[in-house]
Amino acid sequence: MQDVHWAAAGAFGLLMLAGPATAQTTGVDPACQVEEAAVVLSCVAQSNGRMRDCEVLGVTPPNCGFEEAALEASEGARVDRSGQRGVRAGQRVRFAVRYRPAEEGRPSQPGP
Protein backbone atom coordinates (compact mmCIF):
# COMPACT_ATOMS: atom_id res chain seq x y z
CA MET A 1 0.00 0.00 0.00
CA GLN A 2 1.24 3.48 -0.77
CA ASP A 3 1.05 6.59 1.36
CA VAL A 4 -1.04 8.64 -1.08
CA HIS A 5 -1.69 12.32 -0.36
CA TRP A 6 -5.01 13.53 -1.71
CA ALA A 7 -5.66 16.92 -3.30
CA ALA A 8 -9.40 16.07 -3.37
CA ALA A 9 -11.04 13.01 -1.88
CA GLY A 10 -13.87 12.97 -4.41
CA ALA A 11 -16.91 11.05 -3.29
CA PHE A 12 -15.01 8.82 -0.86
CA GLY A 13 -16.61 10.79 1.96
CA LEU A 14 -20.16 10.21 0.73
CA LEU A 15 -20.50 6.51 1.43
CA MET A 16 -21.57 5.80 4.97
CA LEU A 17 -22.51 2.64 6.77
CA ALA A 18 -25.21 4.58 8.56
CA GLY A 19 -28.46 3.69 6.86
CA PRO A 20 -30.51 2.44 3.95
CA ALA A 21 -31.00 5.87 2.31
CA THR A 22 -27.26 6.23 1.81
CA ALA A 23 -26.96 2.61 0.73
CA GLN A 24 -29.57 3.12 -1.99
CA THR A 25 -27.68 6.05 -3.51
CA THR A 26 -24.31 4.28 -3.44
CA GLY A 27 -25.28 0.74 -4.43
CA VAL A 28 -24.18 -0.78 -1.12
CA ASP A 29 -26.51 -3.57 -0.03
CA PRO A 30 -28.38 -2.31 3.07
CA ALA A 31 -28.73 -5.93 4.21
CA CYS A 32 -24.96 -6.05 4.80
CA GLN A 33 -24.72 -5.18 8.46
CA VAL A 34 -20.99 -4.65 8.95
CA GLU A 35 -18.83 -2.82 11.46
CA GLU A 36 -16.23 -1.87 8.87
CA ALA A 37 -15.49 -2.40 5.19
CA ALA A 38 -12.33 -1.97 3.13
CA VAL A 39 -11.63 -1.92 -0.59
CA VAL A 40 -8.09 -2.00 -2.01
CA LEU A 41 -7.86 -0.15 -5.33
CA SER A 42 -5.09 0.17 -7.87
CA CYS A 43 -5.35 3.20 -10.18
CA VAL A 44 -3.19 5.16 -12.61
CA ALA A 45 -2.65 8.84 -11.81
CA GLN A 46 -3.18 11.27 -14.67
CA SER A 47 -1.35 14.57 -15.14
CA ASN A 48 -4.27 16.45 -13.54
CA GLY A 49 -4.15 14.14 -10.50
CA ARG A 50 -7.37 12.29 -11.34
CA MET A 51 -7.47 8.50 -11.27
CA ARG A 52 -8.06 6.24 -14.29
CA ASP A 53 -8.01 2.50 -15.02
CA CYS A 54 -8.93 1.65 -11.43
CA GLU A 55 -9.13 -2.00 -10.44
CA VAL A 56 -10.37 -3.65 -7.26
CA LEU A 57 -7.58 -5.76 -5.76
CA GLY A 58 -9.51 -6.87 -2.69
CA VAL A 59 -12.62 -6.18 -0.61
CA THR A 60 -13.84 -7.06 2.86
CA PRO A 61 -16.66 -7.99 3.11
CA PRO A 62 -17.32 -9.20 -0.45
CA ASN A 63 -20.65 -9.09 -2.27
CA CYS A 64 -22.04 -6.05 -0.46
CA GLY A 65 -21.45 -3.44 -3.17
CA PHE A 66 -18.46 -1.68 -1.59
CA GLU A 67 -16.35 -2.51 -4.66
CA GLU A 68 -18.63 -0.61 -7.02
CA ALA A 69 -19.05 2.26 -4.58
CA ALA A 70 -15.27 2.68 -4.21
CA LEU A 71 -14.73 2.57 -7.98
CA GLU A 72 -17.43 5.19 -8.50
CA ALA A 73 -15.98 7.38 -5.75
CA SER A 74 -12.48 7.18 -7.26
CA GLU A 75 -13.71 9.02 -10.37
CA GLY A 76 -13.71 12.36 -8.52
CA ALA A 77 -10.60 11.82 -6.42
CA ARG A 78 -7.34 13.60 -7.19
CA VAL A 79 -3.90 12.73 -5.85
CA ASP A 80 -1.45 15.42 -4.81
CA ARG A 81 1.22 15.58 -7.50
CA SER A 82 3.35 18.27 -5.83
CA GLY A 83 6.34 17.99 -3.54
CA GLN A 84 8.62 15.08 -2.73
CA ARG A 85 5.78 12.68 -2.02
CA GLY A 86 3.80 13.66 -5.10
CA VAL A 87 2.59 10.98 -7.50
CA ARG A 88 3.94 11.06 -11.06
CA ALA A 89 1.57 11.12 -14.04
CA GLY A 90 1.19 7.56 -15.31
CA GLN A 91 2.22 6.07 -11.98
CA ARG A 92 0.01 3.24 -10.69
CA VAL A 93 -0.93 3.73 -7.04
CA ARG A 94 -2.46 1.22 -4.67
CA PHE A 95 -4.50 2.36 -1.69
CA ALA A 96 -7.29 1.23 0.63
CA VAL A 97 -10.67 2.89 0.98
CA ARG A 98 -12.09 2.19 4.44
CA TYR A 99 -15.69 2.64 5.50
CA ARG A 100 -16.57 2.89 9.16
CA PRO A 101 -19.85 3.61 10.93
CA ALA A 102 -20.41 7.00 12.49
CA GLU A 103 -19.44 7.41 16.13
CA GLU A 104 -21.85 9.17 18.42
CA GLY A 105 -21.63 12.91 17.84
CA ARG A 106 -19.48 12.54 14.71
CA PRO A 107 -20.60 11.71 11.17
CA SER A 108 -19.15 8.75 9.36
CA GLN A 109 -15.79 9.60 7.71
CA PRO A 110 -14.99 6.98 5.12
CA GLY A 111 -12.06 7.73 2.90
CA PRO A 112 -8.80 6.66 1.42
SVG drawing of the C-alpha trace seen along z (x, -y; Angstrom):
<svg xmlns="http://www.w3.org/2000/svg" viewBox="-33 -21 44 33">
<polyline fill="none" stroke="black" stroke-width="0.4" points="0.0,0.0 1.2,-3.5 1.0,-6.6 -1.0,-8.6 -1.7,-12.3 -5.0,-13.5 -5.7,-16.9 -9.4,-16.1 -11.0,-13.0 -13.9,-13.0 -16.9,-11.1 -15.0,-8.8 -16.6,-10.8 -20.2,-10.2 -20.5,-6.5 -21.6,-5.8 -22.5,-2.6 -25.2,-4.6 -28.5,-3.7 -30.5,-2.4 -31.0,-5.9 -27.3,-6.2 -27.0,-2.6 -29.6,-3.1 -27.7,-6.1 -24.3,-4.3 -25.3,-0.7 -24.2,0.8 -26.5,3.6 -28.4,2.3 -28.7,5.9 -25.0,6.1 -24.7,5.2 -21.0,4.7 -18.8,2.8 -16.2,1.9 -15.5,2.4 -12.3,2.0 -11.6,1.9 -8.1,2.0 -7.9,0.2 -5.1,-0.2 -5.3,-3.2 -3.2,-5.2 -2.7,-8.8 -3.2,-11.3 -1.3,-14.6 -4.3,-16.5 -4.1,-14.1 -7.4,-12.3 -7.5,-8.5 -8.1,-6.2 -8.0,-2.5 -8.9,-1.6 -9.1,2.0 -10.4,3.7 -7.6,5.8 -9.5,6.9 -12.6,6.2 -13.8,7.1 -16.7,8.0 -17.3,9.2 -20.6,9.1 -22.0,6.1 -21.5,3.4 -18.5,1.7 -16.4,2.5 -18.6,0.6 -19.0,-2.3 -15.3,-2.7 -14.7,-2.6 -17.4,-5.2 -16.0,-7.4 -12.5,-7.2 -13.7,-9.0 -13.7,-12.4 -10.6,-11.8 -7.3,-13.6 -3.9,-12.7 -1.5,-15.4 1.2,-15.6 3.4,-18.3 6.3,-18.0 8.6,-15.1 5.8,-12.7 3.8,-13.7 2.6,-11.0 3.9,-11.1 1.6,-11.1 1.2,-7.6 2.2,-6.1 0.0,-3.2 -0.9,-3.7 -2.5,-1.2 -4.5,-2.4 -7.3,-1.2 -10.7,-2.9 -12.1,-2.2 -15.7,-2.6 -16.6,-2.9 -19.8,-3.6 -20.4,-7.0 -19.4,-7.4 -21.8,-9.2 -21.6,-12.9 -19.5,-12.5 -20.6,-11.7 -19.1,-8.7 -15.8,-9.6 -15.0,-7.0 -12.1,-7.7 -8.8,-6.7"/>
</svg>
